Amino acid sequence: MFLLSRGGGRPEFEKGDLLVCANGDGSVEFYWPGTTAPSALYRADFSCGETRESRYTSQPSFTVSGLPAGEKLEIRVWAVADGKGLFGKPKEVKSWKSFHAKLTLPEGLEAPEVSGAPEDGAVSLRWTGEGDVYAVFRSWEAFSVFVGTAGEREMTVPLEEGDMGPHRFAVRAGWKKRGFVLCGPAAAPAEAGGQDLPSGGKLSLTYRETAPRLCVLEWEGIRCHHFEVRRWTGEGWETAARLTPEERMRYDTGRLGSGSWNRFRVAAVNEGGGEEQAEEVSFWASVSSLYSTVWPIQNLTLYENPGKGDRLASIPGGTTLCVLAEEGDWFRVRHGEEYGWVDSRFCMINLPEYVGDHCSYDITNSYDSLFAVHGSPIREVTHQTLPGYEDVRLEDGTYLTPYLYPCAQKLLTAARAAEADGLRLKIYEAFRPQRATRFSYDVTEEQLNSPALTESGGQVGMTLSRLMTDNGRFHLGSFLARTISSHNRGIALDLTLEKIDGGVELEMQSGMHDLSWHSETYLNNLNAKLLEGYMKAVGMKGLNSEWWHFQDDDTRSAIGLNASLEQGVSPEGWTQDDGGWRYRRADGSFVRDTELRIDGRTYVFDREGCAAG
């Protein structure tokens, strides 16, 4: 028999598990639940090799070092309190329950990567890694405190009122064993606190590109509740991240769009949600073909190496591909399950994914064709979606704008010249399917001798032919090709100019796609002559009948291009980004959170649309 003198009852543990945390450097940390008896201690009986010891601690944890992988160890932990035996002698009283672990020290366990963001009165943590459960710890200067376990890769940790940090947290991946949880090394701590930072000073926000289209924002840390990083979406500021103050701050933007114009804003926010100060940066991302969508203008051979090696496959013209790398005149792409190289000179590249914001885009033939004769509509053409353009306008409102890659490189030079004058090239048409060319010509030809009508249905007083050709000085072929046009080959553009500030189009002598003599270049006003100057400076040639049309005959001659495409293009196919492979539907949306059988193989797509298997 015995009597308790400390705590008034047998000590017991709170609910939880024994954590055995192997750090990979010969040290092992042990954590276990606390006790319900406030004055109790903990006793750990530990053995490893020839070492045997009992250790007492007031904290529910301890660490041992110098244990190489492969060693067998055993530990048993009790909660203990002081008591007295039958005759009043001191006696140690143990909890009924004990924690026990017996194992061989593993090697090769990996640490997760953890990130966090402050919330009102809490810190939100997320991490990577594989495990049955995840153990979360709060790190101080010389020790860590166990916070709890999570079955998912995220946890919100509440903070006590007035808690100024440091707010550093680490995560370990764990695997459930018999009677304990084995944990791997801890992730590098995230969420450093900022109570020792200066309360004044400027943020001094800067940016730099660390790799093609990969940028970081950097600024000086000051004392505040948190920093907010915001990105301009075109319609307003969107919060991209909330960061806990540190001495030197950094935010990785992730890979930015090729040729994209980016605006970021960093604000120091106080506890009440008000801004202490804020700074902005704006910059162009570099231009690169990486991850751009391309379509061969003709059948191309897929080679094992750039321009040499085994022939792996023949890729039909118009196939949707994604650029994985560029070397000389070659693109590395995936075709089915084959990876190889194709001749980039014969590929049309999607301009919004390559030239980016250096141009703007409104491919009206994909939803509301502007083809008309000086205000007179052409039945079945004007205000229609032309054949072959059904998949050009995507779900998010953007457009596919294919243009032969060597021509696109020239276009970029012209666009930058316009930018220097505060102007932007606005593209209404690039590649045009041959079926659309033939349809537009045939349908318009049938109506040439019909009365020209106004938009409201009234008669103009002359035939469509006379309104178009000025009594035969021009003809239908001056505006629409009967067979194959330069648009069908992917080397032509229809475009105009707009002001960068406000996006207002410059006035020309006629409207875009006005198929009449009013559009001929001898009538060019100063704005049309300015456009002509930008395009001809990079080697483009125009048509006398259309102020908006320019084509790259030099590239066609240089590469010997004779091919054209009958059908329109589609975004449907495999595309890659830094997150992995995804499959895009014809409307531009991605397959997500499902299984899909593609080319005889079943793929599993996660919530983000990335494929596995």
Secondary structure as UniProt FT lines:
FT   STRAND          2..4
FT   TURN            7..8
FT   STRAND          19..22
FT   STRAND          28..31
FT   TURN            38..39
FT   STRAND          41..48
FT   TURN            49..50
FT   STRAND          51..57
FT   STRAND          61..64
FT   TURN            69..70
FT   STRAND          72..85
FT   TURN            86..87
FT   STRAND          90..94
FT   STRAND          99..104
FT   STRAND          114..119
FT   TURN            120..121
FT   STRAND          122..127
FT   STRAND          133..139
FT   STRAND          144..150
FT   STRAND          154..158
FT   TURN            161..162
FT   STRAND          168..177
FT   TURN            178..179
FT   STRAND          180..183
FT   TURN            195..196
FT   STRAND          206..211
FT   TURN            212..213
FT   STRAND          214..220
FT   STRAND          226..232
FT   STRAND          237..243
FT   STRAND          248..255
FT   TURN            258..259
FT   STRAND          261..269
FT   TURN            271..272
FT   STRAND          275..284
FT   TURN            290..291
FT   STRAND          293..296
FT   STRAND          300..305
FT   TURN            306..307
FT   STRAND          308..315
FT   TURN            317..318
FT   STRAND          321..322
FT   STRAND          325..327
FT   TURN            328..329
FT   STRAND          330..335
FT   TURN            336..337
FT   STRAND          338..343
FT   HELIX           344..346
FT   STRAND          347..350
FT   HELIX           351..354
FT   HELIX           356..358
FT   STRAND          359..361
FT   HELIX           364..366
FT   STRAND          372..373
FT   TURN            374..375
FT   STRAND          376..377
FT   TURN            379..383
FT   TURN            387..388
FT   TURN            390..392
FT   TURN            395..396
FT   STRAND          402..404
FT   HELIX           405..419
FT   TURN            420..422
FT   STRAND          423..429
FT   HELIX           434..446
FT   TURN            447..449
FT   STRAND          451..453
FT   TURN            455..456
FT   STRAND          459..463
FT   HELIX           464..469
FT   TURN            470..473
FT   HELIX           476..478
FT   TURN            486..490
FT   STRAND          492..499
FT   TURN            500..502
FT   TURN            512..513
FT   HELIX           517..519
FT   HELIX           521..523
FT   HELIX           526..536
FT   TURN            537..539
FT   STRAND          541..543
FT   TURN            544..545
FT   STRAND          546..551
FT   HELIX           553..559
FT   STRAND          573..577
FT   TURN            578..579
FT   STRAND          580..584
FT   TURN            586..587
FT   STRAND          594..598
FT   TURN            599..600
FT   STRAND          601..605
FT   TURN            607..608
FT   STRAND          610..612
//
